[in-house]
Amino acid sequence: MFMHRNWRKSGLLEKMAEQAGKRSLSNLTIGPVLTWNNDKIKAHIDAILELEGTEVLFGGAPLKNHNIPACYGAW
């Protein structure tokens, strides 16, 4: 998502963080990514983070304590 710096003052990111914080495997609001594995996801995130001014606001790490096969993404 691209955001103009003035939008940071609106509270949008806080609202998004609140919603993202509710997601989990236990309530089925997070699931496997069927088209990419974790290695591909990490490489993509790393490439994006090389752009000036980019940042990961929530998540940004593989899921833990799951039984999703390694051929799928679990991020």
mmCIF file of the N, C-alpha and C atoms, coordinates in Angstrom:
data_MODEL
# 
_entry.id   MODEL 
# 
loop_
_atom_site.group_PDB 
_atom_site.id 
_atom_site.type_symbol 
_atom_site.label_atom_id 
_atom_site.label_alt_id 
_atom_site.label_comp_id 
_atom_site.label_asym_id 
_atom_site.label_entity_id 
_atom_site.label_seq_id 
_atom_site.pdbx_PDB_ins_code 
_atom_site.Cartn_x 
_atom_site.Cartn_y 
_atom_site.Cartn_z 
_atom_site.occupancy 
_atom_site.B_iso_or_equiv 
_atom_site.pdbx_formal_charge 
_atom_site.auth_seq_id 
_atom_site.auth_comp_id 
_atom_site.auth_asym_id 
_atom_site.auth_atom_id 
_atom_site.pdbx_PDB_model_num 
ATOM 1   N N  . MET A 1 1  ? 0.847   -1.153  0.000  1.00 0.00 ? 1  MET A N  1 
ATOM 2   C CA . MET A 1 1  ? 0.000   0.000   0.000  1.00 0.00 ? 1  MET A CA 1 
ATOM 3   C C  . MET A 1 1  ? 0.901   1.226   0.000  1.00 0.00 ? 1  MET A C  1 
ATOM 4   N N  . PHE A 1 2  ? 0.588   2.194   -0.823 1.00 0.00 ? 2  PHE A N  1 
ATOM 5   C CA . PHE A 1 2  ? 1.288   3.466   -0.822 1.00 0.00 ? 2  PHE A CA 1 
ATOM 6   C C  . PHE A 1 2  ? 0.423   4.458   -0.059 1.00 0.00 ? 2  PHE A C  1 
ATOM 7   N N  . MET A 1 3  ? 1.067   5.285   0.753  1.00 0.00 ? 3  MET A N  1 
ATOM 8   C CA . MET A 1 3  ? 0.303   6.221   1.563  1.00 0.00 ? 3  MET A CA 1 
ATOM 9   C C  . MET A 1 3  ? 1.028   7.565   1.632  1.00 0.00 ? 3  MET A C  1 
ATOM 10  N N  . HIS A 1 4  ? 0.312   8.620   1.391  1.00 0.00 ? 4  HIS A N  1 
ATOM 11  C CA . HIS A 1 4  ? 0.876   9.949   1.573  1.00 0.00 ? 4  HIS A CA 1 
ATOM 12  C C  . HIS A 1 4  ? 1.097   10.173  3.065  1.00 0.00 ? 4  HIS A C  1 
ATOM 13  N N  . ARG A 1 5  ? 2.146   10.875  3.416  1.00 0.00 ? 5  ARG A N  1 
ATOM 14  C CA . ARG A 1 5  ? 2.491   11.056  4.830  1.00 0.00 ? 5  ARG A CA 1 
ATOM 15  C C  . ARG A 1 5  ? 1.370   11.707  5.635  1.00 0.00 ? 5  ARG A C  1 
ATOM 16  N N  . ASN A 1 6  ? 0.541   12.521  5.021  1.00 0.00 ? 6  ASN A N  1 
ATOM 17  C CA . ASN A 1 6  ? -0.555  13.151  5.760  1.00 0.00 ? 6  ASN A CA 1 
ATOM 18  C C  . ASN A 1 6  ? -1.584  12.136  6.257  1.00 0.00 ? 6  ASN A C  1 
ATOM 19  N N  . TRP A 1 7  ? -1.699  11.006  5.578  1.00 0.00 ? 7  TRP A N  1 
ATOM 20  C CA . TRP A 1 7  ? -2.651  9.988   6.011  1.00 0.00 ? 7  TRP A CA 1 
ATOM 21  C C  . TRP A 1 7  ? -2.229  9.345   7.313  1.00 0.00 ? 7  TRP A C  1 
ATOM 22  N N  . ARG A 1 8  ? -0.967  9.408   7.660  1.00 0.00 ? 8  ARG A N  1 
ATOM 23  C CA . ARG A 1 8  ? -0.515  8.853   8.949  1.00 0.00 ? 8  ARG A CA 1 
ATOM 24  C C  . ARG A 1 8  ? -1.211  9.544   10.118 1.00 0.00 ? 8  ARG A C  1 
ATOM 25  N N  . LYS A 1 9  ? -1.596  10.791  9.927  1.00 0.00 ? 9  LYS A N  1 
ATOM 26  C CA . LYS A 1 9  ? -2.259  11.557  10.991 1.00 0.00 ? 9  LYS A CA 1 
ATOM 27  C C  . LYS A 1 9  ? -3.724  11.170  11.158 1.00 0.00 ? 9  LYS A C  1 
ATOM 28  N N  . SER A 1 10 ? -4.280  10.424  10.222 1.00 0.00 ? 10 SER A N  1 
ATOM 29  C CA . SER A 1 10 ? -5.714  10.134  10.208 1.00 0.00 ? 10 SER A CA 1 
ATOM 30  C C  . SER A 1 10 ? -6.135  8.998   11.143 1.00 0.00 ? 10 SER A C  1 
ATOM 31  N N  . GLY A 1 11 ? -5.177  8.205   11.620 1.00 0.00 ? 11 GLY A N  1 
ATOM 32  C CA . GLY A 1 11 ? -5.511  7.051   12.446 1.00 0.00 ? 11 GLY A CA 1 
ATOM 33  C C  . GLY A 1 11 ? -5.768  5.783   11.645 1.00 0.00 ? 11 GLY A C  1 
ATOM 34  N N  . LEU A 1 12 ? -5.631  5.861   10.317 1.00 0.00 ? 12 LEU A N  1 
ATOM 35  C CA . LEU A 1 12 ? -5.881  4.706   9.468  1.00 0.00 ? 12 LEU A CA 1 
ATOM 36  C C  . LEU A 1 12 ? -4.972  3.535   9.816  1.00 0.00 ? 12 LEU A C  1 
ATOM 37  N N  . LEU A 1 13 ? -3.686  3.801   10.025 1.00 0.00 ? 13 LEU A N  1 
ATOM 38  C CA . LEU A 1 13 ? -2.754  2.709   10.322 1.00 0.00 ? 13 LEU A CA 1 
ATOM 39  C C  . LEU A 1 13 ? -3.088  2.036   11.650 1.00 0.00 ? 13 LEU A C  1 
ATOM 40  N N  . GLU A 1 14 ? -3.505  2.788   12.620 1.00 0.00 ? 14 GLU A N  1 
ATOM 41  C CA . GLU A 1 14 ? -3.878  2.214   13.910 1.00 0.00 ? 14 GLU A CA 1 
ATOM 42  C C  . GLU A 1 14 ? -5.096  1.308   13.759 1.00 0.00 ? 14 GLU A C  1 
ATOM 43  N N  . LYS A 1 15 ? -6.061  1.746   12.953 1.00 0.00 ? 15 LYS A N  1 
ATOM 44  C CA . LYS A 1 15 ? -7.254  0.922   12.715 1.00 0.00 ? 15 LYS A CA 1 
ATOM 45  C C  . LYS A 1 15 ? -6.883  -0.358  11.977 1.00 0.00 ? 15 LYS A C  1 
ATOM 46  N N  . MET A 1 16 ? -5.989  -0.234  11.011 1.00 0.00 ? 16 MET A N  1 
ATOM 47  C CA . MET A 1 16 ? -5.540  -1.420  10.278 1.00 0.00 ? 16 MET A CA 1 
ATOM 48  C C  . MET A 1 16 ? -4.784  -2.370  11.203 1.00 0.00 ? 16 MET A C  1 
ATOM 49  N N  . ALA A 1 17 ? -3.940  -1.828  12.082 1.00 0.00 ? 17 ALA A N  1 
ATOM 50  C CA . ALA A 1 17 ? -3.178  -2.653  13.022 1.00 0.00 ? 17 ALA A CA 1 
ATOM 51  C C  . ALA A 1 17 ? -4.120  -3.384  13.973 1.00 0.00 ? 17 ALA A C  1 
ATOM 52  N N  . GLU A 1 18 ? -5.161  -2.715  14.408 1.00 0.00 ? 18 GLU A N  1 
ATOM 53  C CA . GLU A 1 18 ? -6.140  -3.352  15.298 1.00 0.00 ? 18 GLU A CA 1 
ATOM 54  C C  . GLU A 1 18 ? -6.803  -4.540  14.599 1.00 0.00 ? 18 GLU A C  1 
ATOM 55  N N  . GLN A 1 19 ? -7.205  -4.340  13.351 1.00 0.00 ? 19 GLN A N  1 
ATOM 56  C CA . GLN A 1 19 ? -7.831  -5.426  12.602 1.00 0.00 ? 19 GLN A CA 1 
ATOM 57  C C  . GLN A 1 19 ? -6.830  -6.552  12.337 1.00 0.00 ? 19 GLN A C  1 
ATOM 58  N N  . ALA A 1 20 ? -5.606  -6.212  11.956 1.00 0.00 ? 20 ALA A N  1 
ATOM 59  C CA . ALA A 1 20 ? -4.581  -7.226  11.688 1.00 0.00 ? 20 ALA A CA 1 
ATOM 60  C C  . ALA A 1 20 ? -4.280  -8.035  12.945 1.00 0.00 ? 20 ALA A C  1 
ATOM 61  N N  . GLY A 1 21 ? -4.323  -7.393  14.098 1.00 0.00 ? 21 GLY A N  1 
ATOM 62  C CA . GLY A 1 21 ? -4.056  -8.075  15.360 1.00 0.00 ? 21 GLY A CA 1 
ATOM 63  C C  . GLY A 1 21 ? -5.091  -9.122  15.724 1.00 0.00 ? 21 GLY A C  1 
ATOM 64  N N  . LYS A 1 22 ? -6.247  -9.071  15.118 1.00 0.00 ? 22 LYS A N  1 
ATOM 65  C CA . LYS A 1 22 ? -7.311  -10.043 15.381 1.00 0.00 ? 22 LYS A CA 1 
ATOM 66  C C  . LYS A 1 22 ? -7.159  -11.320 14.559 1.00 0.00 ? 22 LYS A C  1 
ATOM 67  N N  . ARG A 1 23 ? -6.274  -11.304 13.570 1.00 0.00 ? 23 ARG A N  1 
ATOM 68  C CA . ARG A 1 23 ? -6.135  -12.449 12.666 1.00 0.00 ? 23 ARG A CA 1 
ATOM 69  C C  . ARG A 1 23 ? -5.304  -13.556 13.311 1.00 0.00 ? 23 ARG A C  1 
ATOM 70  N N  . SER A 1 24 ? -5.748  -14.789 13.128 1.00 0.00 ? 24 SER A N  1 
ATOM 71  C CA . SER A 1 24 ? -4.990  -15.929 13.655 1.00 0.00 ? 24 SER A CA 1 
ATOM 72  C C  . SER A 1 24 ? -5.404  -17.207 12.939 1.00 0.00 ? 24 SER A C  1 
ATOM 73  N N  . LEU A 1 25 ? -4.573  -18.215 13.079 1.00 0.00 ? 25 LEU A N  1 
ATOM 74  C CA . LEU A 1 25 ? -4.915  -19.522 12.536 1.00 0.00 ? 25 LEU A CA 1 
ATOM 75  C C  . LEU A 1 25 ? -6.106  -20.119 13.276 1.00 0.00 ? 25 LEU A C  1 
ATOM 76  N N  . SER A 1 26 ? -6.203  -19.859 14.570 1.00 0.00 ? 26 SER A N  1 
ATOM 77  C CA . SER A 1 26 ? -7.260  -20.486 15.373 1.00 0.00 ? 26 SER A CA 1 
ATOM 78  C C  . SER A 1 26 ? -8.656  -20.027 14.967 1.00 0.00 ? 26 SER A C  1 
ATOM 79  N N  . ASN A 1 27 ? -8.799  -18.787 14.485 1.00 0.00 ? 27 ASN A N  1 
ATOM 80  C CA . ASN A 1 27 ? -10.132 -18.344 14.059 1.00 0.00 ? 27 ASN A CA 1 
ATOM 81  C C  . ASN A 1 27 ? -10.280 -18.341 12.533 1.00 0.00 ? 27 ASN A C  1 
ATOM 82  N N  . LEU A 1 28 ? -9.320  -18.970 11.865 1.00 0.00 ? 28 LEU A N  1 
ATOM 83  C CA . LEU A 1 28 ? -9.321  -19.161 10.412 1.00 0.00 ? 28 LEU A CA 1 
ATOM 84  C C  . LEU A 1 28 ? -9.336  -17.854 9.619  1.00 0.00 ? 28 LEU A C  1 
ATOM 85  N N  . THR A 1 29 ? -8.785  -16.793 10.184 1.00 0.00 ? 29 THR A N  1 
ATOM 86  C CA . THR A 1 29 ? -8.646  -15.536 9.440  1.00 0.00 ? 29 THR A CA 1 
ATOM 87  C C  . THR A 1 29 ? -7.264  -15.426 8.812  1.00 0.00 ? 29 THR A C  1 
ATOM 88  N N  . ILE A 1 30 ? -6.430  -16.423 9.043  1.00 0.00 ? 30 ILE A N  1 
ATOM 89  C CA . ILE A 1 30 ? -5.135  -16.573 8.368  1.00 0.00 ? 30 ILE A CA 1 
ATOM 90  C C  . ILE A 1 30 ? -5.095  -17.995 7.838  1.00 0.00 ? 30 ILE A C  1 
ATOM 91  N N  . GLY A 1 31 ? -4.608  -18.147 6.650  1.00 0.00 ? 31 GLY A N  1 
ATOM 92  C CA . GLY A 1 31 ? -4.478  -19.474 6.072  1.00 0.00 ? 31 GLY A CA 1 
ATOM 93  C C  . GLY A 1 31 ? -3.280  -19.516 5.151  1.00 0.00 ? 31 GLY A C  1 
ATOM 94  N N  . PRO A 1 32 ? -3.039  -20.651 4.540  1.00 0.00 ? 32 PRO A N  1 
ATOM 95  C CA . PRO A 1 32 ? -1.869  -20.783 3.675  1.00 0.00 ? 32 PRO A CA 1 
ATOM 96  C C  . PRO A 1 32 ? -2.005  -19.967 2.393  1.00 0.00 ? 32 PRO A C  1 
ATOM 97  N N  . VAL A 1 33 ? -0.860  -19.535 1.878  1.00 0.00 ? 33 VAL A N  1 
ATOM 98  C CA . VAL A 1 33 ? -0.784  -18.907 0.558  1.00 0.00 ? 33 VAL A CA 1 
ATOM 99  C C  . VAL A 1 33 ? -0.470  -20.043 -0.404 1.00 0.00 ? 33 VAL A C  1 
ATOM 100 N N  . LEU A 1 34 ? -1.396  -20.342 -1.283 1.00 0.00 ? 34 LEU A N  1 
ATOM 101 C CA . LEU A 1 34 ? -1.255  -21.535 -2.112 1.00 0.00 ? 34 LEU A CA 1 
ATOM 102 C C  . LEU A 1 34 ? -0.300  -21.360 -3.280 1.00 0.00 ? 34 LEU A C  1 
ATOM 103 N N  . THR A 1 35 ? -0.021  -20.126 -3.673 1.00 0.00 ? 35 THR A N  1 
ATOM 104 C CA . THR A 1 35 ? 0.776   -19.903 -4.882 1.00 0.00 ? 35 THR A CA 1 
ATOM 105 C C  . THR A 1 35 ? 2.237   -19.575 -4.603 1.00 0.00 ? 35 THR A C  1 
ATOM 106 N N  . TRP A 1 36 ? 2.597   -19.222 -3.380 1.00 0.00 ? 36 TRP A N  1 
ATOM 107 C CA . TRP A 1 36 ? 3.979   -18.876 -3.035 1.00 0.00 ? 36 TRP A CA 1 
ATOM 108 C C  . TRP A 1 36 ? 4.347   -19.574 -1.740 1.00 0.00 ? 36 TRP A C  1 
ATOM 109 N N  . ASN A 1 37 ? 5.618   -20.008 -1.646 1.00 0.00 ? 37 ASN A N  1 
ATOM 110 C CA . ASN A 1 37 ? 6.104   -20.551 -0.381 1.00 0.00 ? 37 ASN A CA 1 
ATOM 111 C C  . ASN A 1 37 ? 6.792   -19.435 0.414  1.00 0.00 ? 37 ASN A C  1 
ATOM 112 N N  . ASN A 1 38 ? 7.214   -19.748 1.625  1.00 0.00 ? 38 ASN A N  1 
ATOM 113 C CA . ASN A 1 38 ? 7.817   -18.723 2.486  1.00 0.00 ? 38 ASN A CA 1 
ATOM 114 C C  . ASN A 1 38 ? 9.095   -18.123 1.915  1.00 0.00 ? 38 ASN A C  1 
ATOM 115 N N  . ASP A 1 39 ? 9.883   -18.927 1.216  1.00 0.00 ? 39 ASP A N  1 
ATOM 116 C CA . ASP A 1 39 ? 11.124  -18.400 0.619  1.00 0.00 ? 39 ASP A CA 1 
ATOM 117 C C  . ASP A 1 39 ? 10.813  -17.324 -0.418 1.00 0.00 ? 39 ASP A C  1 
ATOM 118 N N  . LYS A 1 40 ? 9.807   -17.578 -1.266 1.00 0.00 ? 40 LYS A N  1 
ATOM 119 C CA . LYS A 1 40 ? 9.431   -16.589 -2.276 1.00 0.00 ? 40 LYS A CA 1 
ATOM 120 C C  . LYS A 1 40 ? 8.848   -15.335 -1.630 1.00 0.00 ? 40 LYS A C  1 
ATOM 121 N N  . ILE A 1 41 ? 8.040   -15.517 -0.586 1.00 0.00 ? 41 ILE A N  1 
ATOM 122 C CA . ILE A 1 41 ? 7.444   -14.369 0.107  1.00 0.00 ? 41 ILE A CA 1 
ATOM 123 C C  . ILE A 1 41 ? 8.539   -13.521 0.735  1.00 0.00 ? 41 ILE A C  1 
ATOM 124 N N  . LYS A 1 42 ? 9.491   -14.171 1.416  1.00 0.00 ? 42 LYS A N  1 
ATOM 125 C CA . LYS A 1 42 ? 10.588  -13.427 2.068  1.00 0.00 ? 42 LYS A CA 1 
ATOM 126 C C  . LYS A 1 42 ? 11.416  -12.677 1.040  1.00 0.00 ? 42 LYS A C  1 
ATOM 127 N N  . ALA A 1 43 ? 11.740  -13.318 -0.085 1.00 0.00 ? 43 ALA A N  1 
ATOM 128 C CA . ALA A 1 43 ? 12.533  -12.657 -1.129 1.00 0.00 ? 43 ALA A CA 1 
ATOM 129 C C  . ALA A 1 43 ? 11.792  -11.429 -1.673 1.00 0.00 ? 43 ALA A C  1 
ATOM 130 N N  . HIS A 1 44 ? 10.496  -11.539 -1.834 1.00 0.00 ? 44 HIS A N  1 
ATOM 131 C CA . HIS A 1 44 ? 9.709   -10.410 -2.334 1.00 0.00 ? 44 HIS A CA 1 
ATOM 132 C C  . HIS A 1 44 ? 9.694   -9.266  -1.321 1.00 0.00 ? 44 HIS A C  1 
ATOM 133 N N  . ILE A 1 45 ? 9.473   -9.581  -0.063 1.00 0.00 ? 45 ILE A N  1 
ATOM 134 C CA . ILE A 1 45 ? 9.477   -8.548  0.984  1.00 0.00 ? 45 ILE A CA 1 
ATOM 135 C C  . ILE A 1 45 ? 10.845  -7.881  1.042  1.00 0.00 ? 45 ILE A C  1 
ATOM 136 N N  . ASP A 1 46 ? 11.910  -8.665  1.004  1.00 0.00 ? 46 ASP A N  1 
ATOM 137 C CA . ASP A 1 46 ? 13.261  -8.101  1.044  1.00 0.00 ? 46 ASP A CA 1 
ATOM 138 C C  . ASP A 1 46 ? 13.508  -7.162  -0.135 1.00 0.00 ? 46 ASP A C  1 
ATOM 139 N N  . ALA A 1 47 ? 13.024  -7.541  -1.317 1.00 0.00 ? 47 ALA A N  1 
ATOM 140 C CA . ALA A 1 47 ? 13.210  -6.693  -2.502 1.00 0.00 ? 47 ALA A CA 1 
ATOM 141 C C  . ALA A 1 47 ? 12.444  -5.381  -2.354 1.00 0.00 ? 47 ALA A C  1 
ATOM 142 N N  . ILE A 1 48 ? 11.240  -5.448  -1.854 1.00 0.00 ? 48 ILE A N  1 
ATOM 143 C CA . ILE A 1 48 ? 10.438  -4.233  -1.652 1.00 0.00 ? 48 ILE A CA 1 
ATOM 144 C C  . ILE A 1 48 ? 11.095  -3.326  -0.610 1.00 0.00 ? 48 ILE A C  1 
ATOM 145 N N  . LEU A 1 49 ? 11.635  -3.918  0.447  1.00 0.00 ? 49 LEU A N  1 
ATOM 146 C CA . LEU A 1 49 ? 12.249  -3.124  1.516  1.00 0.00 ? 49 LEU A CA 1 
ATOM 147 C C  . LEU A 1 49 ? 13.529  -2.413  1.072  1.00 0.00 ? 49 LEU A C  1 
ATOM 148 N N  . GLU A 1 50 ? 14.069  -2.792  -0.077 1.00 0.00 ? 50 GLU A N  1 
ATOM 149 C CA . GLU A 1 50 ? 15.225  -2.077  -0.607 1.00 0.00 ? 50 GLU A CA 1 
ATOM 150 C C  . GLU A 1 50 ? 14.841  -0.705  -1.166 1.00 0.00 ? 50 GLU A C  1 
ATOM 151 N N  . LEU A 1 51 ? 13.560  -0.498  -1.430 1.00 0.00 ? 51 LEU A N  1 
ATOM 152 C CA . LEU A 1 51 ? 13.096  0.803   -1.917 1.00 0.00 ? 51 LEU A CA 1 
ATOM 153 C C  . LEU A 1 51 ? 13.099  1.814   -0.773 1.00 0.00 ? 51 LEU A C  1 
ATOM 154 N N  . GLU A 1 52 ? 13.563  2.989   -1.055 1.00 0.00 ? 52 GLU A N  1 
ATOM 155 C CA . GLU A 1 52 ? 13.656  4.028   -0.035 1.00 0.00 ? 52 GLU A CA 1 
ATOM 156 C C  . GLU A 1 52 ? 12.272  4.351   0.532  1.00 0.00 ? 52 GLU A C  1 
ATOM 157 N N  . GLY A 1 53 ? 12.201  4.397   1.857  1.00 0.00 ? 53 GLY A N  1 
ATOM 158 C CA . GLY A 1 53 ? 10.971  4.789   2.538  1.00 0.00 ? 53 GLY A CA 1 
ATOM 159 C C  . GLY A 1 53 ? 9.979   3.673   2.799  1.00 0.00 ? 53 GLY A C  1 
ATOM 160 N N  . THR A 1 54 ? 10.305  2.443   2.361  1.00 0.00 ? 54 THR A N  1 
ATOM 161 C CA . THR A 1 54 ? 9.366   1.347   2.591  1.00 0.00 ? 54 THR A CA 1 
ATOM 162 C C  . THR A 1 54 ? 9.556   0.758   3.981  1.00 0.00 ? 54 THR A C  1 
ATOM 163 N N  . GLU A 1 55 ? 8.476   0.189   4.501  1.00 0.00 ? 55 GLU A N  1 
ATOM 164 C CA . GLU A 1 55 ? 8.539   -0.459  5.805  1.00 0.00 ? 55 GLU A CA 1 
ATOM 165 C C  . GLU A 1 55 ? 7.423   -1.492  5.904  1.00 0.00 ? 55 GLU A C  1 
ATOM 166 N N  . VAL A 1 56 ? 7.625   -2.478  6.759  1.00 0.00 ? 56 VAL A N  1 
ATOM 167 C CA . VAL A 1 56 ? 6.601   -3.468  7.062  1.00 0.00 ? 56 VAL A CA 1 
ATOM 168 C C  . VAL A 1 56 ? 5.941   -3.011  8.359  1.00 0.00 ? 56 VAL A C  1 
ATOM 169 N N  . LEU A 1 57 ? 4.636   -2.843  8.318  1.00 0.00 ? 57 LEU A N  1 
ATOM 170 C CA . LEU A 1 57 ? 3.936   -2.322  9.489  1.00 0.00 ? 57 LEU A CA 1 
ATOM 171 C C  . LEU A 1 57 ? 3.384   -3.402  10.399 1.00 0.00 ? 57 LEU A C  1 
ATOM 172 N N  . PHE A 1 58 ? 2.912   -4.494  9.840  1.00 0.00 ? 58 PHE A N  1 
ATOM 173 C CA . PHE A 1 58 ? 2.409   -5.596  10.664 1.00 0.00 ? 58 PHE A CA 1 
ATOM 174 C C  . PHE A 1 58 ? 2.807   -6.901  9.995  1.00 0.00 ? 58 PHE A C  1 
ATOM 175 N N  . GLY A 1 59 ? 2.870   -7.932  10.812 1.00 0.00 ? 59 GLY A N  1 
ATOM 176 C CA . GLY A 1 59 ? 3.281   -9.229  10.271 1.00 0.00 ? 59 GLY A CA 1 
ATOM 177 C C  . GLY A 1 59 ? 4.756   -9.211  9.961  1.00 0.00 ? 59 GLY A C  1 
ATOM 178 N N  . GLY A 1 60 ? 5.096   -9.588  8.758  1.00 0.00 ? 60 GLY A N  1 
ATOM 179 C CA . GLY A 1 60 ? 6.483   -9.519  8.330  1.00 0.00 ? 60 GLY A CA 1 
ATOM 180 C C  . GLY A 1 60 ? 7.325   -10.700 8.772  1.00 0.00 ? 60 GLY A C  1 
ATOM 181 N N  . ALA A 1 61 ? 6.681   -11.754 9.273  1.00 0.00 ? 61 ALA A N  1 
ATOM 182 C CA . ALA A 1 61 ? 7.437   -12.934 9.702  1.00 0.00 ? 61 ALA A CA 1 
ATOM 183 C C  . ALA A 1 61 ? 6.598   -14.182 9.423  1.00 0.00 ? 61 ALA A C  1 
ATOM 184 N N  . PRO A 1 62 ? 7.260   -15.301 9.199  1.00 0.00 ? 62 PRO A N  1 
ATOM 185 C CA . PRO A 1 62 ? 6.523   -16.543 8.980  1.00 0.00 ? 62 PRO A CA 1 
ATOM 186 C C  . PRO A 1 62 ? 5.682   -16.905 10.209 1.00 0.00 ? 62 PRO A C  1 
ATOM 187 N N  . LEU A 1 63 ? 4.565   -17.582 9.964  1.00 0.00 ? 63 LEU A N  1 
ATOM 188 C CA . LEU A 1 63 ? 3.744   -18.078 11.066 1.00 0.00 ? 63 LEU A CA 1 
ATOM 189 C C  . LEU A 1 63 ? 4.501   -19.164 11.811 1.00 0.00 ? 63 LEU A C  1 
ATOM 190 N N  . LYS A 1 64 ? 4.223   -19.299 13.081 1.00 0.00 ? 64 LYS A N  1 
ATOM 191 C CA . LYS A 1 64 ? 4.854   -20.333 13.909 1.00 0.00 ? 64 LYS A CA 1 
ATOM 192 C C  . LYS A 1 64 ? 3.778   -21.282 14.415 1.00 0.00 ? 64 LYS A C  1 
ATOM 193 N N  . ASN A 1 65 ? 4.214   -22.451 14.826 1.00 0.00 ? 65 ASN A N  1 
ATOM 194 C CA . ASN A 1 65 ? 3.335   -23.443 15.445 1.00 0.00 ? 65 ASN A CA 1 
ATOM 195 C C  . ASN A 1 65 ? 2.119   -23.765 14.581 1.00 0.00 ? 65 ASN A C  1 
ATOM 196 N N  . HIS A 1 66 ? 2.389   -24.200 13.362 1.00 0.00 ? 66 HIS A N  1 
ATOM 197 C CA . HIS A 1 66 ? 1.318   -24.582 12.440 1.00 0.00 ? 66 HIS A CA 1 
ATOM 198 C C  . HIS A 1 66 ? 1.716   -25.873 11.750 1.00 0.00 ? 66 HIS A C  1 
ATOM 199 N N  . ASN A 1 67 ? 0.785   -26.445 11.006 1.00 0.00 ? 67 ASN A N  1 
ATOM 200 C CA . ASN A 1 67 ? 1.082   -27.663 10.256 1.00 0.00 ? 67 ASN A CA 1 
ATOM 201 C C  . ASN A 1 67 ? 0.842   -27.461 8.767  1.00 0.00 ? 67 ASN A C  1 
ATOM 202 N N  . ILE A 1 68 ? 1.033   -26.229 8.301  1.00 0.00 ? 68 ILE A N  1 
ATOM 203 C CA . ILE A 1 68 ? 0.903   -25.916 6.883  1.00 0.00 ? 68 ILE A CA 1 
ATOM 204 C C  . ILE A 1 68 ? 2.144   -26.469 6.166  1.00 0.00 ? 68 ILE A C  1 
ATOM 205 N N  . PRO A 1 69 ? 1.963   -27.272 5.113  1.00 0.00 ? 69 PRO A N  1 
ATOM 206 C CA . PRO A 1 69 ? 3.124   -27.832 4.408  1.00 0.00 ? 69 PRO A CA 1 
ATOM 207 C C  . PRO A 1 69 ? 4.041   -26.736 3.854  1.00 0.00 ? 69 PRO A C  1 
ATOM 208 N N  . ALA A 1 70 ? 5.323   -27.035 3.802  1.00 0.00 ? 70 ALA A N  1 
ATOM 209 C CA . ALA A 1 70 ? 6.341   -26.063 3.375  1.00 0.00 ? 70 ALA A CA 1 
ATOM 210 C C  . ALA A 1 70 ? 6.176   -25.622 1.927  1.00 0.00 ? 70 ALA A C  1 
ATOM 211 N N  . CYS A 1 71 ? 5.436   -26.382 1.131  1.00 0.00 ? 71 CYS A N  1 
ATOM 212 C CA . CYS A 1 71 ? 5.240   -25.981 -0.270 1.00 0.00 ? 71 CYS A CA 1 
ATOM 213 C C  . CYS A 1 71 ? 4.283   -24.794 -0.383 1.00 0.00 ? 71 CYS A C  1 
ATOM 214 N N  . TYR A 1 72 ? 3.609   -24.454 0.698  1.00 0.00 ? 72 TYR A N  1 
ATOM 215 C CA . TYR A 1 72 ? 2.712   -23.302 0.747  1.00 0.00 ? 72 TYR A CA 1 
ATOM 216 C C  . TYR A 1 72 ? 3.321   -22.216 1.608  1.00 0.00 ? 72 TYR A C  1 
ATOM 217 N N  . GLY A 1 73 ? 2.871   -20.999 1.417  1.00 0.00 ? 73 GLY A N  1 
ATOM 218 C CA . GLY A 1 73 ? 3.318   -19.909 2.269  1.00 0.00 ? 73 GLY A CA 1 
ATOM 219 C C  . GLY A 1 73 ? 2.528   -19.872 3.559  1.00 0.00 ? 73 GLY A C  1 
ATOM 220 N N  . ALA A 1 74 ? 3.203   -19.563 4.623  1.00 0.00 ? 74 ALA A N  1 
ATOM 221 C CA . ALA A 1 74 ? 2.569   -19.409 5.937  1.00 0.00 ? 74 ALA A CA 1 
ATOM 222 C C  . ALA A 1 74 ? 3.210   -18.176 6.576  1.00 0.00 ? 74 ALA A C  1 
ATOM 223 N N  . TRP A 1 75 ? 2.769   -17.022 6.143  1.00 0.00 ? 75 TRP A N  1 
ATOM 224 C CA . TRP A 1 75 ? 3.400   -15.769 6.545  1.00 0.00 ? 75 TRP A CA 1 
ATOM 225 C C  . TRP A 1 75 ? 2.464   -14.949 7.375  1.00 0.00 ? 75 TRP A C  1 
# 
